[in-house]
Amino acid sequence: MILSPRIARAAFSAALALLGLAAAIGGWGYGVAQDNGQIGPGFLPVVLGILMVVLGGIDVVATLLRREPTNVVDELGSLGTEVDAAAIDTVEESPDIDALGRSQRQRNRMLATVSGLLLVAVLLVPVVGLLLALGLLMLAVAIFVERRSVIASVLVTAVTVGVFHLVFGVLLRVPLPTGMIGFI
């Protein structure tokens, strides 16, 4: 018996949803909240389990409702053959190009840049604090390595640092290094 890729994907998503349900039930046994109002040890498994159930269910429904093409080449006609031929030519000409069009040399340079930026961020933690250092790291990687727009990078970084502060600093009350500045 051979399953279509669509049914296999739906079955895999359903299995992940069931795994999420098991995690949520198991986490509930540990306790979501403590007597003093703090978050309990089962909070994270319950939240992530529920998230897995919801997202797995959405993916199952979306996968099953999506129309499965009978034959891609028939639908595209001669365009499909031209695209296939162009893709084969490109791969034969430059086999080290990845799906995003970067060569092995570019990927190596990006890895070295991110490693250097990570070292700088670790060295900045005692000075500016953990959240600010990680925010600067994320901003630098987005702008200089990934070449994203400055405005989008600043917005995503601000939201991410805010969420980390909310989850770890406020909800979980984890003491985060504030550095010499003591700002965050």
Buried (B, 14 or more C-beta within 10 A) or exposed (E): EEEEEEEEBBEBBBEBBEBBBBBBEEBBEEBBEEEEEEBBEBBBBBBBBBEBBEBBBEBBEEBBEEEEEEEEEEEBEEEBEEEEEEEEEEEEEEEEBEEEEBEEEBBEEBEEBBEEBBEEBEEBBEEBBBBBBBBBBBBBBBBBBEEBEEEEBBEBBEEBBEEBBEEBBEEEEEEBEBBEEEEB
